[in-house]
Amino acid sequence: MGDMSAYALDGKTAIVTGAGSGIGRGTALQMANAGANIVVAELQRQAAEETANMIRSLGQRVLVSTTDVTSSESVGEMMAATLREFGGADILVNNVGGLGPNPKKKTILELELEEWESLLRLNLTSQYLCCKAFISELVNSGRGGNVVNIASLAALVPYETSVVYGAAKAGVVSMTQTLAAEYGRHGIRVNCIAPGHVRTPIPEALYQGREELRAAQDRIIPVGRWGEPEELGRLAVFLASPASSYVTGQTVVASGGMTYFLTKLH
Ligand SMILES: NC(=O)c1ccc[n+]([C@@H]2O[C@H](COP(=O)([O-])OP(=O)(O)OC[C@H]3O[C@@H](n4cnc5c(N)ncnc54)[C@H](O)[C@@H]3O)[C@@H](O)[C@H]2O)c1
């Protein structure tokens, strides 16, 4: 084989939020495969421990930090624990997000302010808090680094299921561009992934028993299937590795070619 070292993450430390499930777990495992040590920053202790065991069995070091990424204090504790364990971090994957505990199609007229604020906090404020803590640490220590934010295709095209989800994810795309512009000269790159449908527990549950809708969704995906968490993880590895050294501020759509959503979730 030729020299693939630019695609490796050997000796790097990667913080992956929400690494106890789905895309976060897939990304943590792919980054560990590429040689990184991993901080599993996750709310659910048991899920985090499961991911941690998988990482250990790949031969990499891991720190489990029970973290609530919507809390500034909790994010601060996670960064402090990362510094104690690994002496710093090189990569941040802002993966936590989603439609919240009651993922149901809702118009703006049905969406209460409380839910608007809580989903904005889960999807956008969480990324602000983690970016701030991570970038502050990089700037203080004079090190470069990489941020990979997870948005959604819903940031770029209408998604009738939730007005706040699309708005928050569009905020993630915008924050990616601004931070890339502000910190490029510090050796910090900031990129974003906008997934389409990925086989993780919540979307799987949403389509449970709706085989017709699922088949209709598959028909609008040019590759004819949903994505797997590790496929998103491999893209995150690329964006966090020296192989993408001239790429920053970008949002990469990973949707199997899908360019719009069919939403009939009520
Ligand atoms: N799955 C998809 O089809 C899809 C599509 C587009 C975008 N996305 C985005 O990808 C990301 C991951 O989605 P997923 O489907 O893998 O999610 P998931 O629900 O499978 O996993 C999310 C993880 O985050 C953890 N978590 C939740 N709140 C947290 C908090 N406050 N602090 C720390 N950890 C917390 C959960 O415990 C869980 O382990 C989300 O941002 C989601 O919006 C997913």
The ligand as an SDF file (V2000), in Angstrom:
LIG
                    3D

 44 48  0  0  0  0  0  0  0  0999 V2000
  -29.9310    9.5700   12.3320 N   0  0  0  0  0  0  0  0  0  0  0  0
  -30.2200   10.3550   11.3210 C   0  0  0  0  0  0  0  0  0  0  0  0
  -30.8870    9.9490   10.3470 O   0  0  0  0  0  0  0  0  0  0  0  0
  -29.7450   11.7780   11.3100 C   0  0  0  0  0  0  0  0  0  0  0  0
  -29.9810   12.5510   10.1780 C   0  0  0  0  0  0  0  0  0  0  0  0
  -29.5270   13.8710   10.1530 C   0  0  0  0  0  0  0  0  0  0  0  0
  -28.8450   14.3920   11.2440 C   0  0  0  0  0  0  0  0  0  0  0  0
  -28.6440   13.6210   12.3340 N   0  0  0  0  0  0  0  0  0  0  0  0
  -27.9250   14.2350   13.4640 C   0  0  0  0  0  0  0  0  0  0  0  0
  -26.8730   13.3860   13.8600 O   0  0  0  0  0  0  0  0  0  0  0  0
  -26.6600   13.4970   15.2580 C   0  0  0  0  0  0  0  0  0  0  0  0
  -26.6980   12.1310   15.9090 C   0  0  0  0  0  0  0  0  0  0  0  0
  -27.9310   11.5170   15.6100 O   0  0  0  0  0  0  0  0  0  0  0  0
  -28.2100   10.0040   15.9870 P   0  0  0  0  0  0  0  0  0  0  0  0
  -29.4090    9.5930   15.1960 O   0  0  0  0  0  0  0  0  0  0  0  0
  -26.9690    9.2200   15.9160 O   0  0  0  0  0  0  0  0  0  0  0  0
  -28.6650   10.1830   17.5350 O   0  0  0  0  0  0  0  0  0  0  0  0
  -28.8710    9.1320   18.7250 P   0  0  0  0  0  0  0  0  0  0  0  0
  -30.1150    9.5850   19.4270 O   0  0  0  0  0  0  0  0  0  0  0  0
  -28.7630    7.7230   18.2490 O   0  0  0  0  0  0  0  0  0  0  0  0
  -27.6160    9.4370   19.6540 O   0  0  0  0  0  0  0  0  0  0  0  0
  -27.4940   10.6450   20.3360 C   0  0  0  0  0  0  0  0  0  0  0  0
  -26.6590   10.4150   21.5740 C   0  0  0  0  0  0  0  0  0  0  0  0
  -26.5180   11.6720   22.2470 O   0  0  0  0  0  0  0  0  0  0  0  0
  -26.7350   11.4850   23.6400 C   0  0  0  0  0  0  0  0  0  0  0  0
  -27.2110   12.7500   24.2110 N   0  0  0  0  0  0  0  0  0  0  0  0
  -28.4650   13.2750   24.1080 C   0  0  0  0  0  0  0  0  0  0  0  0
  -28.5370   14.4430   24.7640 N   0  0  0  0  0  0  0  0  0  0  0  0
  -27.3010   14.6680   25.2840 C   0  0  0  0  0  0  0  0  0  0  0  0
  -26.7460   15.7100   26.0560 C   0  0  0  0  0  0  0  0  0  0  0  0
  -27.4880   16.7720   26.4500 N   0  0  0  0  0  0  0  0  0  0  0  0
  -25.4420   15.6400   26.4150 N   0  0  0  0  0  0  0  0  0  0  0  0
  -24.6780   14.5710   26.0300 C   0  0  0  0  0  0  0  0  0  0  0  0
  -25.1500   13.5440   25.3140 N   0  0  0  0  0  0  0  0  0  0  0  0
  -26.4560   13.5910   24.9310 C   0  0  0  0  0  0  0  0  0  0  0  0
  -27.7540   10.3850   23.7200 C   0  0  0  0  0  0  0  0  0  0  0  0
  -27.7350    9.7620   24.9990 O   0  0  0  0  0  0  0  0  0  0  0  0
  -27.3090    9.4590   22.5890 C   0  0  0  0  0  0  0  0  0  0  0  0
  -26.3650    8.5170   23.0290 O   0  0  0  0  0  0  0  0  0  0  0  0
  -27.7270   14.4740   15.7660 C   0  0  0  0  0  0  0  0  0  0  0  0
  -27.1880   15.7720   15.8290 O   0  0  0  0  0  0  0  0  0  0  0  0
  -28.7930   14.3980   14.6960 C   0  0  0  0  0  0  0  0  0  0  0  0
  -29.5750   15.5770   14.6300 O   0  0  0  0  0  0  0  0  0  0  0  0
  -29.0750   12.3270   12.4040 C   0  0  0  0  0  0  0  0  0  0  0  0
  1  2  1  0
  2  3  2  0
  2  4  1  0
  4  5  1  0
  4 44  2  0
  5  6  2  0
  6  7  1  0
  7  8  2  0
  8  9  1  0
  8 44  1  0
  9 10  1  0
  9 42  1  0
 10 11  1  0
 11 12  1  0
 11 40  1  0
 12 13  1  0
 13 14  1  0
 14 15  2  0
 14 16  1  0
 14 17  1  0
 17 18  1  0
 18 19  2  0
 18 20  1  0
 18 21  1  0
 21 22  1  0
 22 23  1  0
 23 24  1  0
 23 38  1  0
 24 25  1  0
 25 26  1  0
 25 36  1  0
 26 27  1  0
 26 35  1  0
 27 28  2  0
 28 29  1  0
 29 30  1  0
 29 35  2  0
 30 31  1  0
 30 32  2  0
 32 33  1  0
 33 34  2  0
 34 35  1  0
 36 37  1  0
 36 38  1  0
 38 39  1  0
 40 41  1  0
 40 42  1  0
 42 43  1  0
M  CHG  2   8   1  16  -1
M  END
$$$$
